[in-house]
């Protein structure tokens, strides 16, 4: 009887360790499948940036997002002159922005970036007219450039 209990416990332990190990393997397989799908489904062109470029680009992008939020607030409050300055200095064709677009070594990316900054220059000019509808239309056009670049490129 004693040996029966002993063997039962051993069998139970083996069974538990086997099933838990199986579960672990299943989880690992699921994670690997998701990872592969993530990379293969992303058909955007990689800019193959190094770590420093990545950080620099993302912080620049976060500033762009902040600039758009500031612009919406300023337009809502009829502060068009301020908005015009923000549009040019934060999103427009400044020397810094042009150099940044050229620094990633991809001509198509550079052109998309430069067109985006040109849209922002136009936005800056339209804001000077203090026409809310036209200003919002120009902001929308500028933001289309954000969308099309994001759909085309990744880091
Ligand atoms: C010429 C290309 C281009 C344009 C134009 C562009 N972006 Fe980006 N942006 C990128 C790339 C590339 C990434 C990295 C995406 C990735 O690797 O998944 C990015 C990432 C971002 C991120 C993520 C930041 C983070 O810290 O994770 C934000 C936010 C962003 N962009 C906002 C904007 C906004 C807002 C605009 C327009 C006002 C804009 N971008 C215009 C190329 C662009």
py3Dmol code that shows the C-alpha trace and the ligand (Angstrom):
import py3Dmol

protein = """\
ATOM      1  CA  UNK A   1       0.000   0.000   0.000  1.00  0.00           C
ATOM      2  CA  UNK A   2       2.823   2.385   0.953  1.00  0.00           C
ATOM      3  CA  UNK A   3       4.562   1.805  -2.364  1.00  0.00           C
ATOM      4  CA  UNK A   4       1.266   2.326  -4.209  1.00  0.00           C
ATOM      5  CA  UNK A   5       0.875   5.801  -2.620  1.00  0.00           C
ATOM      6  CA  UNK A   6       4.537   6.579  -3.357  1.00  0.00           C
ATOM      7  CA  UNK A   7       4.158   5.665  -7.038  1.00  0.00           C
ATOM      8  CA  UNK A   8       0.864   7.533  -7.297  1.00  0.00           C
ATOM      9  CA  UNK A   9       2.506  10.707  -6.021  1.00  0.00           C
ATOM     10  CA  UNK A  10       5.456  10.319  -8.377  1.00  0.00           C
ATOM     11  CA  UNK A  11       3.102   9.744 -11.335  1.00  0.00           C
ATOM     12  CA  UNK A  12       1.084  12.801 -10.344  1.00  0.00           C
ATOM     13  CA  UNK A  13       4.222  14.955 -10.112  1.00  0.00           C
ATOM     14  CA  UNK A  14       5.441  13.778 -13.497  1.00  0.00           C
ATOM     15  CA  UNK A  15       2.015  14.515 -14.983  1.00  0.00           C
ATOM     16  CA  UNK A  16       1.943  18.051 -13.478  1.00  0.00           C
ATOM     17  CA  UNK A  17       5.439  18.880 -14.670  1.00  0.00           C
ATOM     18  CA  UNK A  18       4.654  17.507 -18.125  1.00  0.00           C
ATOM     19  CA  UNK A  19       1.458  19.528 -18.570  1.00  0.00           C
ATOM     20  CA  UNK A  20       2.961  22.759 -17.234  1.00  0.00           C
ATOM     21  CA  UNK A  21       5.964  22.350 -19.495  1.00  0.00           C
ATOM     22  CA  UNK A  22       3.622  21.777 -22.440  1.00  0.00           C
ATOM     23  CA  UNK A  23       1.714  24.955 -21.610  1.00  0.00           C
ATOM     24  CA  UNK A  24       4.943  26.940 -21.445  1.00  0.00           C
ATOM     25  CA  UNK A  25       5.915  25.647 -24.874  1.00  0.00           C
ATOM     26  CA  UNK A  26       2.478  26.534 -26.248  1.00  0.00           C
ATOM     27  CA  UNK A  27       2.782  30.094 -24.917  1.00  0.00           C
ATOM     28  CA  UNK A  28       6.262  30.461 -26.429  1.00  0.00           C
ATOM     29  CA  UNK A  29       4.951  29.217 -29.802  1.00  0.00           C
ATOM     30  CA  UNK A  30       2.057  31.731 -29.697  1.00  0.00           C
ATOM     31  CA  UNK A  31       4.432  34.608 -28.850  1.00  0.00           C
ATOM     32  CA  UNK A  32       6.764  33.608 -31.709  1.00  0.00           C
ATOM     33  CA  UNK A  33       3.858  33.435 -34.167  1.00  0.00           C
ATOM     34  CA  UNK A  34       2.632  36.913 -33.167  1.00  0.00           C
ATOM     35  CA  UNK A  35       6.176  38.302 -33.492  1.00  0.00           C
ATOM     36  CA  UNK A  36       6.642  36.848 -36.979  1.00  0.00           C
ATOM     37  CA  UNK A  37       3.246  38.157 -38.095  1.00  0.00           C
ATOM     38  CA  UNK A  38       4.068  41.614 -36.758  1.00  0.00           C
ATOM     39  CA  UNK A  39       7.246  41.827 -38.794  1.00  0.00           C
ATOM     40  CA  UNK A  40       5.953  40.204 -41.965  1.00  0.00           C
ATOM     41  CA  UNK A  41       2.697  42.192 -42.042  1.00  0.00           C
ATOM     42  CA  UNK A  42       4.602  45.473 -41.784  1.00  0.00           C
ATOM     43  CA  UNK A  43       5.326  46.202 -45.419  1.00  0.00           C
ATOM     44  CA  UNK A  44       6.551  49.747 -44.778  1.00  0.00           C
ATOM     45  CA  UNK A  45      10.055  50.605 -45.952  1.00  0.00           C
ATOM     46  CA  UNK A  46      12.576  50.553 -43.119  1.00  0.00           C
ATOM     47  CA  UNK A  47      14.926  53.533 -42.919  1.00  0.00           C
ATOM     48  CA  UNK A  48      17.411  51.265 -41.068  1.00  0.00           C
ATOM     49  CA  UNK A  49      18.169  53.931 -38.506  1.00  0.00           C
ATOM     50  CA  UNK A  50      20.747  53.483 -35.765  1.00  0.00           C
ATOM     51  CA  UNK A  51      19.769  53.956 -32.114  1.00  0.00           C
ATOM     52  CA  UNK A  52      20.795  57.585 -31.974  1.00  0.00           C
ATOM     53  CA  UNK A  53      18.883  58.456 -35.168  1.00  0.00           C
ATOM     54  CA  UNK A  54      15.834  56.599 -33.826  1.00  0.00           C
ATOM     55  CA  UNK A  55      15.723  58.589 -30.600  1.00  0.00           C
ATOM     56  CA  UNK A  56      16.308  61.828 -32.464  1.00  0.00           C
ATOM     57  CA  UNK A  57      13.556  61.109 -34.992  1.00  0.00           C
ATOM     58  CA  UNK A  58      10.997  60.080 -32.390  1.00  0.00           C
ATOM     59  CA  UNK A  59      11.615  63.134 -30.217  1.00  0.00           C
ATOM     60  CA  UNK A  60      11.274  65.306 -33.327  1.00  0.00           C
ATOM     61  CA  UNK A  61       7.996  63.529 -34.153  1.00  0.00           C
ATOM     62  CA  UNK A  62       6.624  64.069 -30.661  1.00  0.00           C
ATOM     63  CA  UNK A  63       7.331  67.784 -31.124  1.00  0.00           C
ATOM     64  CA  UNK A  64       5.372  67.691 -34.390  1.00  0.00           C
ATOM     65  CA  UNK A  65       2.387  66.173 -32.594  1.00  0.00           C
ATOM     66  CA  UNK A  66       2.629  68.795 -29.866  1.00  0.00           C
ATOM     67  CA  UNK A  67       2.785  71.551 -32.503  1.00  0.00           C
ATOM     68  CA  UNK A  68      -0.431  70.268 -34.112  1.00  0.00           C
ATOM     69  CA  UNK A  69      -2.192  70.290 -30.728  1.00  0.00           C
ATOM     70  CA  UNK A  70      -0.965  73.855 -30.056  1.00  0.00           C
ATOM     71  CA  UNK A  71      -2.183  74.937 -33.506  1.00  0.00           C
ATOM     72  CA  UNK A  72      -5.676  73.547 -32.915  1.00  0.00           C
ATOM     73  CA  UNK A  73      -5.936  75.427 -29.611  1.00  0.00           C
ATOM     74  CA  UNK A  74      -4.664  78.684 -31.126  1.00  0.00           C
ATOM     75  CA  UNK A  75      -7.044  78.455 -34.105  1.00  0.00           C
ATOM     76  CA  UNK A  76      -9.975  77.699 -31.764  1.00  0.00           C
ATOM     77  CA  UNK A  77      -9.077  80.839 -29.775  1.00  0.00           C
ATOM     78  CA  UNK A  78      -8.663  83.004 -32.916  1.00  0.00           C
ATOM     79  CA  UNK A  79      -4.967  83.551 -32.131  1.00  0.00           C
ATOM     80  CA  UNK A  80      -3.960  83.405 -35.792  1.00  0.00           C
ATOM     81  CA  UNK A  81      -0.719  85.395 -35.632  1.00  0.00           C
ATOM     82  CA  UNK A  82       0.690  83.139 -32.935  1.00  0.00           C
ATOM     83  CA  UNK A  83      -0.545  80.081 -34.860  1.00  0.00           C
ATOM     84  CA  UNK A  84       1.182  81.293 -38.033  1.00  0.00           C
ATOM     85  CA  UNK A  85       4.503  81.579 -36.166  1.00  0.00           C
ATOM     86  CA  UNK A  86       4.128  78.128 -34.587  1.00  0.00           C
ATOM     87  CA  UNK A  87       3.267  76.557 -37.972  1.00  0.00           C
ATOM     88  CA  UNK A  88       6.422  77.922 -39.567  1.00  0.00           C
ATOM     89  CA  UNK A  89       8.878  77.542 -36.688  1.00  0.00           C
ATOM     90  CA  UNK A  90       7.761  74.053 -35.575  1.00  0.00           C
ATOM     91  CA  UNK A  91       6.611  72.447 -38.831  1.00  0.00           C
ATOM     92  CA  UNK A  92       7.818  74.670 -41.699  1.00  0.00           C
ATOM     93  CA  UNK A  93      10.827  74.544 -44.036  1.00  0.00           C
ATOM     94  CA  UNK A  94      13.447  75.754 -41.573  1.00  0.00           C
ATOM     95  CA  UNK A  95      17.099  74.892 -42.266  1.00  0.00           C
ATOM     96  CA  UNK A  96      17.066  72.483 -39.317  1.00  0.00           C
ATOM     97  CA  UNK A  97      14.084  70.567 -40.713  1.00  0.00           C
ATOM     98  CA  UNK A  98      15.544  70.378 -44.227  1.00  0.00           C
ATOM     99  CA  UNK A  99      18.845  69.016 -42.894  1.00  0.00           C
ATOM    100  CA  UNK A 100      16.994  66.507 -40.753  1.00  0.00           C
ATOM    101  CA  UNK A 101      14.991  65.168 -43.723  1.00  0.00           C
ATOM    102  CA  UNK A 102      18.185  64.750 -45.759  1.00  0.00           C
ATOM    103  CA  UNK A 103      20.087  63.042 -42.932  1.00  0.00           C
ATOM    104  CA  UNK A 104      18.357  59.664 -43.205  1.00  0.00           C
ATOM    105  CA  UNK A 105      19.822  58.789 -46.605  1.00  0.00           C
ATOM    106  CA  UNK A 106      16.545  57.947 -48.385  1.00  0.00           C
ATOM    107  CA  UNK A 107      15.582  60.220 -51.272  1.00  0.00           C
ATOM    108  CA  UNK A 108      11.858  59.350 -51.256  1.00  0.00           C
ATOM    109  CA  UNK A 109      11.675  59.950 -47.506  1.00  0.00           C
ATOM    110  CA  UNK A 110      13.509  63.256 -47.947  1.00  0.00           C
ATOM    111  CA  UNK A 111      11.048  64.406 -50.639  1.00  0.00           C
ATOM    112  CA  UNK A 112       8.025  63.409 -48.572  1.00  0.00           C
ATOM    113  CA  UNK A 113       9.501  65.304 -45.634  1.00  0.00           C
ATOM    114  CA  UNK A 114      10.217  68.399 -47.727  1.00  0.00           C
ATOM    115  CA  UNK A 115       6.687  68.378 -49.188  1.00  0.00           C
ATOM    116  CA  UNK A 116       5.297  68.127 -45.672  1.00  0.00           C
ATOM    117  CA  UNK A 117       7.311  71.189 -44.588  1.00  0.00           C
ATOM    118  CA  UNK A 118       6.107  73.071 -47.697  1.00  0.00           C
ATOM    119  CA  UNK A 119       2.495  72.310 -46.730  1.00  0.00           C
ATOM    120  CA  UNK A 120       3.269  73.723 -43.290  1.00  0.00           C
ATOM    121  CA  UNK A 121       4.753  76.896 -44.912  1.00  0.00           C
ATOM    122  CA  UNK A 122       1.469  77.309 -46.800  1.00  0.00           C
ATOM    123  CA  UNK A 123      -0.482  76.724 -43.599  1.00  0.00           C
ATOM    124  CA  UNK A 124       1.568  79.445 -41.932  1.00  0.00           C
ATOM    125  CA  UNK A 125       0.662  81.883 -44.759  1.00  0.00           C
ATOM    126  CA  UNK A 126      -3.059  80.981 -44.733  1.00  0.00           C
ATOM    127  CA  UNK A 127      -3.203  81.478 -40.955  1.00  0.00           C
ATOM    128  CA  UNK A 128      -2.189  85.113 -41.540  1.00  0.00           C
ATOM    129  CA  UNK A 129      -5.511  85.654 -43.369  1.00  0.00           C
ATOM    130  CA  UNK A 130      -7.330  84.741 -40.107  1.00  0.00           C
ATOM    131  CA  UNK A 131      -9.804  82.642 -42.085  1.00  0.00           C
ATOM    132  CA  UNK A 132     -10.728  79.765 -39.765  1.00  0.00           C
ATOM    133  CA  UNK A 133     -12.189  77.453 -42.400  1.00  0.00           C
ATOM    134  CA  UNK A 134      -9.260  77.852 -44.788  1.00  0.00           C
ATOM    135  CA  UNK A 135      -6.825  77.467 -41.898  1.00  0.00           C
ATOM    136  CA  UNK A 136      -8.398  74.195 -40.813  1.00  0.00           C
ATOM    137  CA  UNK A 137      -8.384  72.955 -44.406  1.00  0.00           C
ATOM    138  CA  UNK A 138      -4.677  73.769 -44.644  1.00  0.00           C
ATOM    139  CA  UNK A 139      -3.992  72.030 -41.330  1.00  0.00           C
ATOM    140  CA  UNK A 140      -5.837  68.984 -42.597  1.00  0.00           C
ATOM    141  CA  UNK A 141      -3.755  68.991 -45.800  1.00  0.00           C
ATOM    142  CA  UNK A 142      -0.551  69.235 -43.748  1.00  0.00           C
ATOM    143  CA  UNK A 143      -1.658  66.307 -41.601  1.00  0.00           C
ATOM    144  CA  UNK A 144      -2.232  64.194 -44.707  1.00  0.00           C
ATOM    145  CA  UNK A 145       1.540  64.354 -45.145  1.00  0.00           C
ATOM    146  CA  UNK A 146       1.991  62.885 -41.642  1.00  0.00           C
ATOM    147  CA  UNK A 147      -0.354  60.054 -42.561  1.00  0.00           C
ATOM    148  CA  UNK A 148       1.172  59.202 -45.936  1.00  0.00           C
ATOM    149  CA  UNK A 149       4.742  59.182 -44.623  1.00  0.00           C
ATOM    150  CA  UNK A 150       3.756  56.971 -41.674  1.00  0.00           C
ATOM    151  CA  UNK A 151       2.051  54.580 -44.088  1.00  0.00           C
ATOM    152  CA  UNK A 152       5.212  54.372 -46.221  1.00  0.00           C
ATOM    153  CA  UNK A 153       8.156  54.375 -43.799  1.00  0.00           C
ATOM    154  CA  UNK A 154       9.187  52.923 -40.472  1.00  0.00           C
ATOM    155  CA  UNK A 155      12.362  53.272 -38.492  1.00  0.00           C
TER     156      UNK A 155
END
"""
ligand_1 = """\
43
LIG
C 8.583 62.206 -44.019
C 8.052 61.256 -43.083
C 7.259 61.663 -41.873
C 6.417 62.757 -41.748
C 6.065 63.819 -42.767
C 5.893 62.686 -40.403
N 6.390 61.597 -39.734
Fe 5.957 61.024 -37.819
N 7.147 59.382 -38.012
C 7.840 59.039 -39.153
C 8.496 57.763 -38.946
C 9.376 57.015 -39.965
C 8.183 57.359 -37.638
C 8.602 56.046 -36.953
C 7.489 55.046 -37.224
C 7.845 53.599 -36.948
O 9.031 53.205 -37.019
O 6.894 52.821 -36.710
C 7.323 58.409 -37.060
C 6.815 58.381 -35.783
C 5.948 59.337 -35.266
C 5.414 59.338 -33.918
C 5.755 58.342 -32.820
C 6.666 59.010 -31.809
C 7.128 58.100 -30.673
O 7.780 58.621 -29.734
O 6.858 56.892 -30.716
C 4.567 60.409 -33.815
C 3.753 60.849 -32.604
C 4.596 61.104 -35.099
N 5.452 60.428 -35.956
C 3.875 62.253 -35.369
C 3.907 62.933 -36.591
C 3.065 64.077 -36.907
C 2.020 64.673 -35.987
C 3.394 64.452 -38.174
C 2.839 65.577 -39.004
C 2.535 66.847 -38.388
C 4.432 63.543 -38.647
N 4.717 62.637 -37.655
C 5.008 63.611 -39.895
C 7.909 59.753 -40.329
C 7.212 60.930 -40.610
"""
view = py3Dmol.view(width=600, height=400)
view.addModel(protein, "pdb")
view.setStyle({"model": 0}, {"cartoon": {"style": "trace"}})
view.addModel(ligand_1, "xyz")
view.setStyle({"model": 1}, {"stick": {}})
view.zoomTo()
view.show()
